[in-house]
């Protein structure tokens, strides 16, 4: 790999929820860019070890860390542990984010707390804890993983959390400038083994997507890494929507020629 591609050489990176899925691809993409990556897991230690092992096998550096991001004490310990192992967290990717779409009318209070804590509070707290080290370095990148659920009103507390996460992204971008940029990557339904188990839903999602397919996990990983590259040094507070055009406001066409309206 050419040096120009290793734009994160030597920098410490924490990717929450990176034992599988898009988080694992993000960890691998940052490692290819030279970052020393902390691969985080809540309960899937074997998956995290496999991701870290693959990074090491490719010549990168990776460490495995455990914690439940819905618990503030665990978030504090995670950031401190990564700092002790890798030095200040220069790249923070808030990827962990459990889903729930139980209607608000029947949503359990414990589920409200868990989804908001893991998706939103953890991102705020991790950013708050990592920012001083980034400021001392004079450089930092925070990337929050959103979801197009933020733009709909049928995904209950998860959509609420992801909508608030975009607000947080913009607010942090203003507060933490100029040394730190804060952006969000906002995918729609991701092509995955889980999606493959829901063929009717997958078919409907693809049919509603102008580009005719679902976003892939490696595409998300590359976009997150790109946001940490010099190409995006002047971009902050922005949400990069990766939905193939699905969330664009499209209404049925009336097919009326000019001058033919009533």
N, C-alpha and C positions, 0 to 999 in steps of 0.2 A: 504494500500500500504506500502510495506517495505521501510525503509529509503534509502536503496540502489537504489530504483527506483525513489526516489525524489532528484535526483542529481542537480536539479535547485532550490531547496528550498530557498525561499526568494529573488531570483534574478528577476530583472525587465526585461520584454521581450516586444518588440514591433514587431508586425506582421502586415505589411501593406497588405491591401486588404483582410482582414480576416472576412468580414461579411458573406461570403458564400464560397462554393466550397472548394478547397484544402486549401486556407488560413484559413478557419474556422477549418478544421481538424488539421492544424498546431497549431493554438491557443489552441485547446483542448488538443493536445498531450503535448505541453509545460506546460500547466496547470497541467496535470496529473503528470508531473515530478517535480511539486512544484513551477513553475515560477508564478510570479505575472504578468498577461498578459494584455497588452494594445491591445484591439480589434479595429482595424482601419477600417473606411469606408469612401467612398467618398460621396455617395448619399443614400445608403441603410441603413438608421439608424435602421429600424425595424429588419433587419437581424443581424446587429451588436449587438443590445440589446438582441436578442434571443441567440446568441452565448455566450455573456457574462453571460446571465442568466443561461444557461446550465452549464457553468463552475462554477458559484457560487453554483448552486444546487448540484454539485458534490463535494462541499467542497473547491473549489479553489477561487482565487481572480482574478477579471477581471474588467477592466475599459474600457469605450467606448470613442474613440477619432475620430475626423472628420478632413478630409483635402483632398485636391487634390494633389497627389504626383507629378503631372506634373507642379506644381507651386512651385518654390523654397521657396517662403515665407511660404507656407503651410508646407513644409518639415521641415523648421527651427522651426516653431511653434510647430509642432508635437513632435519633439525630445525634445524641451524645456518643453512642457506640460507633456509628459510622465516622464521626469526627475523630475519635480516638484511633480508629484503624486506618483511615484514608486521608486524614487531614480535613480541613473545612469542606463542607458540602458545597461544591461550586455549581453543581447541576442537581436540581430537585425536580423529580417528575412525580406528581401526585396522580397516580394511575388507579390505585385501589378504590373500588366503589361498588358496593353491593346494590343489586336491583330489587325493587319491590313495587308492584302496581296495584296493591290492594286499595279499593276505593276509600277515600277519606272517611266516608260515613261509617266504615267498619274497621278502619285501620287501628291496630293495637298500638298503644302508647309506646311500648317497648320497641316496636318496629320503626315508629317515627324517630325515636331517639337513635337507634342503631344506624338507620340509613343516613340521617342528617349528620350524625357524628362521623361516620366513616367517609362520606362523600364530601362534606363541606368543612366541618370543624377541624378535621385532621389536616386538610389542605391549608387552612388558615394557620393552625398551630405550627405545622412543619415549616411553613414559609417564615413565620415569625422567628422560629428558632434558628433557621439556616441563614437568614438575612444578615445578621451581624458578621458572620464569617465571610460571606460573599462581599460585604462592604469592605472588610479589611483587605480582601484580595483585590478589590477594585474591579471585580467581574463576577457576575452570577447569572444563571439562567433558571427560571422556574417555568415549568410547563404543566398545566393542569389538563387532565383528560376529561372533557365534557361528554355530552351526548346530545343528539338531536331531540331526545326526550324533553330537553329544556324548552323546545319550541312548540310542544303539543300540550294538551290539557287532559290527557287520558293515562298518564303514567304516574299519577299520584305523587307520593312523597319523593320518589326518585326524580321525577321531572322537576319538582320544586327544588330539590338539592342541586341539580345540574344547572337550573336557571340562576340560582343564587351563586353558584360557582363562577359563572361568567361575570356577574357583577363583582365578585371578589377579585377575579383576574384583572379587571379594569382598574379597580381601586388600588390594588397592590402595585400595578404598573406605574400609577401616578406617584404613590408613596415611595417606592423603592428606586426610582430613577435617580441619577443616570447610570449607576454602576450595574444595576440588575434589570433585566427585561423579564416580563411576565406575560406569557401568552397561553392560549388554550388550543388544543386540538379536539375537534368535535366530530366524531364519526357517527354515522347512522348505524343500522344493523350491520354487524361485522360477519363476514364469512368465517364460519368456524364449525367444528365438529358438532357443537350444540345446535347450531342453526340447521345443520343437516338432519337433525332428529325431528325438525318441525317443517316438513316439506311444503305443506299448504301455506304456512306463514312465509317461508322463504320465497316461494313462487310469487306471492302477493307483493312482497317487499321489492323483488326484482322488477316486477311489472310496473311498480310505481316509481322506479328509478330511471330517469332519462338515459343514463349511461348503460343501463341494461345488465347490471351486476351489482354485487355487494363489495364494499371496501374490504381489503384483506389486512391481516395482522402485520405482515411485513411492510405494507404501505404506511401504516400508522407509525411503525417503528422508524421508518426513514424520515417521515415528516417531523417527528419529535426531534430526531438528531439534526435535521436541517434547521429547525428553529434555534438550535444551539450553535449554529455555524456562523461564520462571518457574513454569509449572504443575508442573514436576518438581524444584523447588528442594529439596524434602525427601525425595527418592528417591535412594538410592545403594546400590550393591552388589547391584542387582537385575537379573535377566534377564527381558526382555520377550519372551515366546515368541510368534512370529507364525506359527502353523502351522494355523490353522483348526480346532484341536482334535485334530489328527492324532496327537499323542504322548500323549494321555490314555490311561490304562490301561483298555482296554475288553476284556472277555472275552465269549465267546458266552453269550447268555442261555439259562437253563434253562426259563424260563416255568413255574415252579412256584408255585402259589398257596400262601398261608400254610396250614400244617397238613397239606400233602400230601407233605412230604418223607419219605423212608423212616424 
